[in-house]
Amino acid sequence: MREEGVTEANDTLAVAGEDPPRISTGSDGLDDILGGGLDTDRLYLCEGRPGTGKTTLALQFLLEGARRGEATLYISLSESERELRLVAQRHGWSLEDISVFELVPPEASLDPNRELTVFHPAEVELSETMQLIFERVATLNPSRVVFDSLSEMRLLAQNPMRYRRQILALKHFFAGRACTVLLLDDMSSKADDLQLHSIVHGVILLEQIAIDFGTERRRLRVIKMRGMSFRGGFHDFTIKRGGLEIYPRLTAAEHHRDFVSGVIPSGNAALDAMIGGGLERGTSMLLLGAAGVGKSSLALFYAIAAAGRGEHSVIYAFDEGRGTVYTRARALGLPMQEAVEAGLIRVQQIDPAEMSPGEFASLVRRAVEADGARVIVIDSLNGYLSAMPDERFLILQMHELLSYLGQLGVLTILVLAQHGLVGPMQTPVDISYLSDTVLMLRYFEFEGSVRRALSVVKKRSGAHEMTIREFRLSSRGVTIGPPLMDFSGVFTGTPRYTGTGSPLLDDDESAGS
């Protein structure tokens, strides 16, 4: 039980103009969005269509209170206590420390002399229902209350005026009890209940969106928090065993960390020379080219080089499995398996049909902030684009992600496959202007043989070589030849040779991309 002085203390804070204390919602992600949690002694609304996760979030809210030794109460007008306990059991929770008040017990609802509806206006007046609620709250004196749900109260009230009056009665009743209340609403009314929004202190909206292929997308938005700053917009979330996992939208401006600047080598002297000595910490490089030309292979060299320095790297594979990545590394003679076993490289396979962009950004944040990753490889942006079909939002998300990683001194390697093999190439999304360095890889044909060329077309932070060179991948790694001075039109795929002799690399064993 709480101390009697809590209400007076909160009133004193309000008079003094100080912020009331905050309490956790039971979700770290939602607490982050709200800037620390909910103000105490307030009335909040959580709304969403059936199946969006309202009940699960409400139980998390009460379980957090119970964990802190607070008295908690779940008032159910729509679900039986048995149904609630089944939901909790499937999340691995116990409700033994939570009081569940099922307003109409099952045995009463099965009485043949009663209607089969939970409430009937002719039998149970709304005022009597409210009186039962007030009496139970007065008896338990809880710190946290969940009211599930307002749709039943709306049916009992029968008209908007009476409904609004009862919500106001709820608000005034709880106002002096140092109790934080969460109202649940399934949005069964025909229009947005703006009257309800005006009464409550804050509104949280949960949505579930069906997409053409893959799992549904779930997102949360804080519509209103009176007198509180919060992170607006939509935030992705998932429902997993253990509750809602909410992924706050990444805002780069909120993250900054001092780091020692320096050049990061690839482990290949010729490649580093082309780039102007190497890549700087906190920058990004885009590897651009056709499928199979060697983009993913070059990205591996940076992860292996980081492991050689004792730094942690994470490779997010959207298009390939871990086995393919390991096989490619072995073909290039790279000690990938040893680095993985030492915990210096982690390869994480991403299914874009099952993961939202917000969840992916959360994975990257965890890798950088919790695991200390210094090199991030995203292979490829084509798979990332599949998770976010709207190109405009992809650019915005990638801008925030690259800015965030840059401010923490992380090197980011992006892989983007172009459409086509030779000749004019189509790029699914233009993200080159966001990248600090752009390395272009192309196939070209010479004397009936398909070869590979690369060139650094952009480096924002310094000088770089402007030539086009042939390169070859083999069990000895990457071999870079001299500039193709005697060729023109190499990047068209059908160059013209104007010199004499043999300007290209000797035939050698090659490896995959």
C-alpha positions as CSV (number, residue, x, y, z in Angstrom):
1,M,0.0,0.0,0.0
2,R,1.1,3.5,-0.7
3,E,1.8,6.2,1.8
4,E,-0.9,8.8,2.5
5,G,1.3,11.7,1.6
6,V,1.7,10.9,-2.1
7,T,-1.3,12.9,-3.2
8,E,-0.3,15.9,-1.2
9,A,3.2,15.7,-2.4
10,N,2.0,15.7,-6.0
11,D,-0.3,18.6,-5.4
12,T,2.7,20.5,-3.9
13,L,4.8,19.8,-7.0
14,A,2.0,21.1,-9.2
15,V,1.6,24.3,-7.3
16,A,5.4,24.8,-7.3
17,G,5.5,24.3,-11.0
18,E,7.8,21.3,-10.8
19,D,7.5,18.3,-13.0
20,P,5.6,15.4,-11.4
21,P,7.5,12.1,-11.0
22,R,7.5,9.8,-14.0
23,I,6.7,6.1,-13.9
24,S,7.8,3.4,-16.4
25,T,5.2,2.0,-18.8
26,G,6.8,-1.4,-18.7
27,S,8.3,-1.0,-22.1
28,D,11.8,0.5,-22.5
29,G,11.0,1.6,-26.1
30,L,7.8,3.5,-25.1
31,D,9.6,5.1,-22.1
32,D,12.3,6.3,-24.5
33,I,9.6,7.8,-26.8
34,L,7.9,9.5,-23.9
35,G,11.2,10.9,-22.5
36,G,11.2,8.8,-19.4
37,G,7.7,7.4,-18.9
38,L,4.3,8.7,-17.9
39,D,3.4,11.5,-15.5
40,T,1.9,10.0,-12.4
41,D,-1.7,10.6,-11.2
42,R,-3.0,11.1,-14.8
43,L,-5.6,9.6,-17.1
44,Y,-4.3,8.1,-20.4
45,L,-5.9,6.5,-23.4
46,C,-4.5,3.7,-25.4
47,E,-6.6,3.1,-28.6
48,G,-6.4,0.8,-31.5
49,R,-8.4,-1.7,-33.4
50,P,-8.8,-5.3,-32.0
51,G,-5.6,-7.2,-32.2
52,T,-3.2,-4.3,-32.2
53,G,-1.7,-5.1,-28.7
54,K,-3.6,-2.9,-26.3
55,T,-4.2,-5.6,-23.7
56,T,-0.6,-6.8,-23.9
57,L,0.7,-3.3,-23.3
58,A,-1.8,-2.7,-20.5
59,L,-0.6,-5.9,-18.7
60,Q,3.1,-4.8,-19.2
61,F,2.1,-1.5,-17.5
62,L,0.6,-3.2,-14.5
63,L,3.3,-5.8,-14.2
64,E,5.9,-3.1,-14.0
65,G,4.0,-1.5,-11.2
66,A,3.7,-4.9,-9.4
67,R,7.4,-5.4,-9.8
68,R,8.0,-2.1,-8.0
69,G,5.7,-3.2,-5.1
70,E,2.7,-1.1,-6.2
71,A,-0.9,-2.1,-5.9
72,T,-2.4,-2.6,-9.4
73,L,-5.9,-3.3,-10.7
74,Y,-7.2,-4.5,-14.0
75,I,-10.9,-3.7,-14.5
76,S,-12.3,-5.9,-17.3
77,L,-15.6,-5.2,-19.0
78,S,-14.8,-7.0,-22.2
79,E,-12.7,-10.1,-21.3
80,S,-13.0,-12.7,-18.6
81,E,-10.3,-13.2,-16.0
82,R,-9.6,-16.6,-17.5
83,E,-9.0,-15.0,-20.9
84,L,-6.6,-12.5,-19.3
85,R,-4.7,-15.1,-17.5
86,L,-4.3,-17.1,-20.7
87,V,-2.9,-14.1,-22.5
88,A,-0.4,-13.6,-19.6
89,Q,0.5,-17.3,-19.5
90,R,1.4,-17.2,-23.2
91,H,3.8,-14.3,-22.6
92,G,5.4,-16.1,-19.6
93,W,3.8,-13.8,-17.1
94,S,2.0,-14.4,-13.8
95,L,-0.9,-12.2,-12.7
96,E,-0.8,-13.2,-9.0
97,D,0.3,-9.8,-7.9
98,I,-2.4,-8.0,-10.1
99,S,-6.0,-7.7,-8.9
100,V,-8.4,-8.5,-11.7
101,F,-11.9,-7.1,-11.4
102,E,-14.2,-8.9,-13.8
103,L,-17.3,-6.7,-13.6
104,V,-19.8,-9.3,-14.5
105,P,-18.8,-12.8,-13.2
106,P,-19.2,-15.7,-15.6
107,E,-21.9,-17.4,-13.5
108,A,-24.1,-14.3,-13.7
109,S,-23.8,-14.0,-17.5
110,L,-24.9,-17.7,-17.8
111,D,-28.0,-17.2,-15.8
112,P,-31.0,-18.1,-18.1
113,N,-33.0,-15.3,-16.7
114,R,-30.5,-12.7,-18.0
115,E,-29.6,-11.6,-21.4
116,L,-26.5,-13.1,-23.0
117,T,-24.9,-9.7,-23.4
118,V,-22.4,-8.6,-20.8
119,F,-24.6,-5.6,-19.9
120,H,-28.2,-4.7,-20.7
121,P,-29.4,-1.2,-20.1
122,A,-32.7,-2.4,-18.7
123,E,-30.9,-4.6,-16.1
124,V,-27.8,-2.8,-15.1
125,E,-27.6,1.0,-15.1
126,L,-24.4,2.6,-16.0
127,S,-24.4,4.5,-12.8
128,E,-24.5,1.2,-10.8
129,T,-21.7,-0.1,-12.9
130,M,-19.6,3.0,-12.2
131,Q,-20.4,2.7,-8.5
132,L,-19.0,-0.9,-8.5
133,I,-15.8,0.3,-10.0
134,F,-15.4,3.2,-7.5
135,E,-16.0,0.8,-4.6
136,R,-13.4,-1.6,-5.8
137,V,-10.8,1.1,-6.3
138,A,-11.6,2.6,-2.9
139,T,-11.0,-0.8,-1.3
140,L,-7.8,-1.7,-3.1
141,N,-6.3,1.9,-3.3
142,P,-4.2,1.0,-6.4
143,S,-1.4,3.0,-7.8
144,R,-2.1,1.8,-11.4
145,V,-5.4,0.9,-13.0
146,V,-6.3,-0.4,-16.4
147,F,-9.9,0.1,-17.7
148,D,-10.7,-2.4,-20.5
149,S,-12.6,-1.2,-22.4
150,L,-14.4,2.0,-23.2
151,S,-16.4,0.4,-26.0
152,E,-18.7,-1.3,-23.4
153,M,-19.1,1.9,-21.5
154,R,-20.0,3.6,-24.7
155,L,-22.7,1.1,-25.3
156,L,-24.1,1.4,-21.8
157,A,-24.2,5.2,-22.0
158,Q,-26.2,5.1,-25.3
159,N,-25.6,8.8,-26.1
160,P,-22.4,10.9,-26.4
161,M,-23.3,13.3,-23.6
162,R,-23.9,10.7,-21.0
163,Y,-20.7,8.9,-22.1
164,R,-18.6,12.0,-21.8
165,R,-20.1,12.8,-18.4
166,Q,-19.1,9.3,-17.1
167,I,-15.5,9.7,-18.5
168,L,-15.3,13.0,-16.7
169,A,-16.6,11.3,-13.5
170,L,-13.8,8.7,-13.9
171,K,-11.2,11.4,-14.3
172,H,-12.4,13.4,-11.3
173,F,-12.6,10.3,-9.1
174,F,-9.1,9.2,-9.8
175,A,-7.6,12.8,-9.7
176,G,-7.3,12.8,-6.0
177,R,-6.1,9.3,-5.5
178,A,-2.5,9.4,-6.7
179,C,-3.4,6.8,-9.3
180,T,-2.3,6.5,-12.9
181,V,-5.1,5.2,-15.1
182,L,-4.8,3.6,-18.6
183,L,-8.1,3.5,-20.6
184,L,-8.3,1.0,-23.5
185,D,-10.5,1.7,-26.5
186,D,-11.0,-0.5,-29.6
187,M,-12.1,2.5,-31.7
188,S,-15.5,0.9,-32.3
189,S,-17.1,4.4,-32.6
190,K,-17.8,5.5,-36.2
191,A,-15.5,8.6,-36.0
192,D,-12.5,9.6,-34.0
193,D,-13.5,10.2,-30.4
194,L,-12.0,13.7,-30.2
195,Q,-14.1,14.4,-27.1
196,L,-12.3,11.6,-25.3
197,H,-9.0,12.9,-26.6
198,S,-9.7,16.3,-25.0
199,I,-10.4,14.8,-21.6
200,V,-7.5,12.5,-21.1
201,H,-3.9,13.6,-20.4
202,G,-2.3,11.6,-23.2
203,V,-3.3,9.4,-26.1
204,I,-1.3,6.5,-27.5
205,L,-2.4,4.9,-30.9
206,L,-1.6,1.4,-31.9
207,E,-1.9,0.3,-35.5
208,Q,-1.7,-2.9,-37.5
209,I,-1.1,-2.6,-41.3
210,A,-1.5,-5.5,-43.7
211,I,1.0,-5.5,-46.6
212,D,0.9,-7.3,-49.9
213,F,3.5,-9.9,-48.9
214,G,5.1,-10.8,-45.6
215,T,4.0,-10.3,-42.0
216,E,1.8,-7.4,-41.0
217,R,3.5,-4.1,-39.9
218,R,2.7,-2.7,-36.4
219,R,3.4,0.8,-35.5
220,L,2.7,3.2,-32.5
221,R,2.2,6.9,-32.4
222,V,1.9,9.2,-29.4
223,I,-0.9,11.6,-30.5
224,K,-0.9,13.7,-27.4
225,M,0.9,14.1,-24.0
226,R,-0.2,17.2,-22.2
227,G,2.7,19.2,-20.8
228,M,5.3,16.6,-21.9
229,S,7.8,16.5,-24.7
230,F,7.9,13.2,-26.7
231,R,9.2,11.8,-29.9
232,G,6.4,12.2,-32.5
233,G,5.7,10.3,-35.6
234,F,5.3,6.6,-36.1
235,H,7.4,4.0,-34.3
236,D,7.5,0.3,-35.4
237,F,6.8,-2.4,-32.9
238,T,6.3,-6.2,-32.7
239,I,4.4,-8.4,-30.3
240,K,6.7,-11.2,-29.1
241,R,6.6,-13.6,-26.2
242,G,7.2,-11.2,-23.3
243,G,5.2,-8.3,-24.6
244,L,5.4,-5.4,-27.0
245,E,8.9,-4.7,-28.3
246,I,8.8,-1.0,-29.4
247,Y,11.5,0.5,-31.6
248,P,11.7,4.3,-31.2
249,R,12.2,6.1,-34.5
250,L,15.9,6.8,-34.9
251,T,16.8,10.5,-34.6
252,A,20.4,11.2,-35.3
253,A,20.5,14.6,-33.6
254,E,19.9,12.9,-30.2
255,H,23.1,10.8,-30.5
256,H,26.7,12.0,-30.5
257,R,29.9,10.6,-29.1
258,D,33.5,11.9,-29.3
259,F,35.8,9.5,-31.1
260,V,39.4,9.5,-32.3
261,S,39.4,10.3,-36.0
262,G,41.7,8.2,-38.3
263,V,42.0,6.2,-41.5
264,I,40.6,2.7,-41.7
265,P,42.5,0.5,-44.2
266,S,41.0,-2.3,-46.2
267,G,43.9,-4.6,-45.9
268,N,44.8,-4.2,-49.6
269,A,47.4,-1.5,-50.3
270,A,46.3,-0.9,-53.9
271,L,42.7,-0.4,-53.0
272,D,43.6,2.0,-50.2
273,A,45.8,3.9,-52.6
274,M,42.9,4.3,-55.0
275,I,40.7,5.7,-52.2
276,G,43.3,8.2,-51.1
277,G,44.8,6.2,-48.2
278,G,41.7,4.5,-46.8
279,L,38.3,5.4,-45.4
280,E,37.9,7.8,-42.4
281,R,36.1,6.8,-39.3
282,G,32.5,8.0,-39.1
283,T,32.1,7.9,-42.9
284,S,30.2,5.7,-45.3
285,M,31.1,4.0,-48.6
286,L,28.7,2.8,-51.3
287,L,29.7,-0.2,-53.4
288,L,27.7,0.2,-56.6
289,G,27.6,-2.3,-59.4
290,A,25.9,-5.3,-61.2
291,A,25.0,-8.5,-59.4
292,G,28.1,-10.8,-59.0
293,V,30.7,-8.1,-59.8
294,G,32.4,-8.3,-56.4
295,K,30.7,-5.7,-54.2
296,S,30.0,-8.1,-51.3
297,S,33.6,-9.5,-51.5
298,L,35.2,-6.1,-51.2
299,A,33.0,-5.3,-48.2
300,L,34.3,-8.4,-46.5
301,F,37.9,-7.1,-46.7
302,Y,36.9,-4.2,-44.4
303,A,35.3,-6.5,-41.8
304,I,38.3,-8.8,-41.8
305,A,40.7,-5.8,-41.5
306,A,38.8,-4.5,-38.6
307,A,39.0,-7.9,-36.9
308,G,42.7,-7.8,-37.4
309,R,42.8,-4.6,-35.3
310,G,40.6,-6.2,-32.6
311,E,37.5,-4.2,-33.6
312,H,34.0,-5.6,-33.8
313,S,32.1,-5.7,-37.1
314,V,28.5,-6.7,-38.0
315,I,27.4,-7.8,-41.5
316,Y,23.7,-7.6,-42.1
317,A,22.9,-10.0,-45.0
318,F,19.6,-9.2,-46.6
319,D,20.1,-11.3,-49.8
320,E,22.2,-14.2,-48.7
321,G,22.5,-16.7,-45.9
322,R,25.4,-17.0,-43.5
323,G,26.7,-20.1,-45.3
324,T,27.0,-18.2,-48.5
325,V,29.0,-15.4,-46.8
326,Y,31.3,-18.0,-45.1
327,T,31.8,-19.8,-48.5
328,R,32.7,-16.6,-50.2
329,A,35.2,-15.7,-47.5
330,R,36.9,-19.1,-47.8
331,A,37.2,-18.7,-51.6
332,L,38.9,-15.4,-51.1
333,G,41.3,-16.8,-48.5
334,L,39.9,-14.7,-45.7
335,P,39.9,-16.0,-42.1
336,M,36.2,-15.3,-41.6
337,Q,35.4,-18.4,-39.5
338,E,38.2,-17.6,-37.1
339,A,37.0,-14.0,-36.7
340,V,33.4,-15.1,-36.1
341,E,34.5,-17.7,-33.5
342,A,36.6,-15.0,-31.8
343,G,33.5,-12.8,-31.6
344,L,35.0,-10.0,-33.8
345,I,32.6,-10.5,-36.7
346,R,28.9,-11.3,-36.6
347,V,26.9,-12.2,-39.7
348,Q,23.2,-11.6,-39.2
349,Q,20.7,-12.8,-41.8
350,I,17.8,-10.4,-42.3
351,D,14.5,-11.3,-43.8
352,P,13.0,-8.1,-45.2
353,A,9.5,-9.7,-45.5
354,E,9.5,-10.2,-41.7
355,M,11.4,-7.2,-40.3
356,S,10.3,-3.6,-40.4
357,P,12.9,-0.7,-41.0
358,G,12.4,0.4,-37.4
359,E,13.3,-3.0,-36.0
360,F,16.4,-3.1,-38.3
361,A,17.5,0.3,-37.0
362,S,17.1,-0.9,-33.5
363,L,19.4,-3.9,-34.3
364,V,22.0,-1.6,-35.6
365,R,21.8,0.6,-32.5
366,R,22.2,-2.4,-30.2
367,A,25.2,-3.6,-32.2
368,V,26.9,-0.2,-31.9
369,E,25.9,0.9,-28.4
370,A,25.9,-2.5,-26.6
371,D,28.3,-4.6,-28.6
372,G,30.7,-1.9,-29.6
373,A,30.6,-2.5,-33.4
374,R,33.0,-0.2,-35.3
375,V,32.2,-1.4,-38.9
376,I,28.7,-2.0,-40.2
377,V,28.1,-3.7,-43.5
378,I,24.6,-3.5,-45.0
379,D,24.4,-6.1,-47.9
380,S,22.3,-5.0,-49.6
381,L,20.2,-1.9,-49.9
382,N,18.1,-3.7,-52.4
383,G,16.9,-6.0,-49.6
384,Y,16.4,-3.0,-47.3
385,L,14.3,-1.3,-50.0
386,S,12.1,-4.4,-50.1
387,A,11.3,-3.8,-46.4
388,M,10.4,-0.2,-47.2
389,P,8.8,0.0,-50.7
390,D,8.3,3.8,-50.6
391,E,11.6,5.3,-51.8
392,R,11.1,8.7,-50.1
393,F,11.0,7.1,-46.7
394,L,14.0,4.8,-47.5
395,I,16.1,7.9,-48.2
396,L,15.0,9.6,-45.0
397,Q,15.6,6.4,-42.9
398,M,19.0,5.9,-44.5
399,H,19.9,9.5,-43.9
400,E,19.2,9.2,-40.2
401,L,20.9,5.9,-39.9
402,L,24.1,7.1,-41.7
403,S,24.1,10.3,-39.7
404,Y,23.7,8.3,-36.4
405,L,26.6,5.9,-37.3
406,G,28.8,8.8,-38.4
407,Q,28.3,10.7,-35.2
408,L,29.4,7.6,-33.3
409,G,32.5,7.1,-35.4
410,V,31.3,3.9,-37.1
411,L,32.4,3.0,-40.7
412,T,29.4,2.0,-42.8
413,I,29.7,-0.1,-45.9
414,L,26.6,-0.1,-48.2
415,V,26.1,-2.5,-51.0
416,L,23.7,-1.6,-53.9
417,A,23.1,-3.8,-56.9
418,Q,22.3,-2.2,-60.2
419,H,19.9,-3.7,-62.8
420,G,21.7,-5.2,-65.8
421,L,25.2,-6.6,-66.4
422,V,26.8,-4.5,-69.2
423,G,25.8,-1.4,-71.0
424,P,23.5,1.2,-69.4
425,M,22.8,0.4,-65.7
426,Q,19.6,1.2,-63.8
427,T,19.9,2.0,-60.0
428,P,16.7,1.1,-58.0
429,V,17.3,4.1,-55.7
430,D,19.8,7.0,-55.8
431,I,21.5,7.1,-52.5
432,S,25.0,8.1,-53.7
433,Y,24.6,11.6,-52.5
434,L,24.2,10.3,-48.9
435,S,27.5,8.3,-49.1
436,D,30.9,9.9,-48.4
437,T,32.7,7.6,-50.8
438,V,31.3,5.8,-53.9
439,L,33.2,2.9,-55.4
440,M,31.8,1.8,-58.8
441,L,32.3,-1.7,-60.1
442,R,31.5,-2.8,-63.7
443,Y,31.8,-5.7,-66.0
444,F,33.4,-5.1,-69.4
445,E,34.1,-7.4,-72.4
446,F,37.5,-7.7,-74.1
447,E,38.4,-10.3,-76.7
448,G,35.5,-12.6,-75.8
449,S,36.2,-12.5,-72.1
450,V,34.2,-10.8,-69.3
451,R,36.3,-8.8,-66.9
452,R,35.8,-6.5,-64.0
453,A,36.8,-2.9,-63.5
454,L,36.5,-0.5,-60.6
455,S,36.8,3.3,-60.0
456,V,36.4,5.7,-57.1
457,V,33.9,8.2,-58.4
458,K,33.5,10.2,-55.2
459,K,35.2,10.8,-51.9
460,R,33.8,13.7,-49.8
461,S,36.6,13.9,-47.3
462,G,39.7,14.1,-49.5
463,A,41.5,13.4,-52.7
464,H,41.2,10.0,-54.5
465,E,42.5,8.4,-57.6
466,M,40.4,9.2,-60.8
467,T,41.5,6.2,-62.9
468,I,39.7,3.1,-63.9
469,R,41.5,-0.2,-63.0
470,E,40.8,-3.8,-63.7
471,F,40.5,-6.0,-60.6
472,R,40.3,-9.7,-60.0
473,L,39.1,-11.8,-57.1
474,S,40.8,-15.1,-56.3
475,S,42.0,-17.3,-53.4
476,R,44.8,-14.7,-52.9
477,G,42.2,-12.0,-52.3
478,V,41.8,-9.0,-54.6
479,T,44.3,-8.1,-57.2
480,I,44.1,-4.6,-58.7
481,G,45.8,-3.9,-62.1
482,P,47.3,-0.8,-63.6
483,P,45.0,2.0,-64.9
484,L,43.2,1.1,-68.1
485,M,44.9,3.9,-70.0
486,D,44.6,2.3,-73.5
487,F,40.8,1.8,-73.2
488,S,37.9,4.2,-73.6
489,G,34.3,3.5,-72.7
490,V,35.1,0.8,-70.1
491,F,32.0,1.6,-68.0
492,T,29.8,1.3,-71.1
493,G,30.6,-2.4,-71.0
494,T,32.0,-2.5,-74.6
495,P,35.3,-0.5,-74.4
496,R,37.5,0.4,-77.4
497,Y,41.1,-0.6,-77.1
498,T,43.5,1.9,-78.6
499,G,46.9,0.7,-77.5
500,T,49.1,-2.3,-78.1
501,G,50.4,-5.2,-76.0
502,S,48.5,-6.9,-73.1
503,P,47.3,-4.2,-70.6
504,L,45.1,-6.5,-68.6
505,L,45.7,-8.9,-65.7
506,D,46.8,-12.4,-66.5
507,D,44.1,-15.1,-66.3
508,D,43.9,-16.5,-62.8
509,E,41.6,-18.3,-60.5
510,S,38.6,-16.2,-59.6
511,A,36.2,-16.2,-56.7
512,G,32.5,-15.2,-56.3
513,S,31.2,-11.8,-55.5
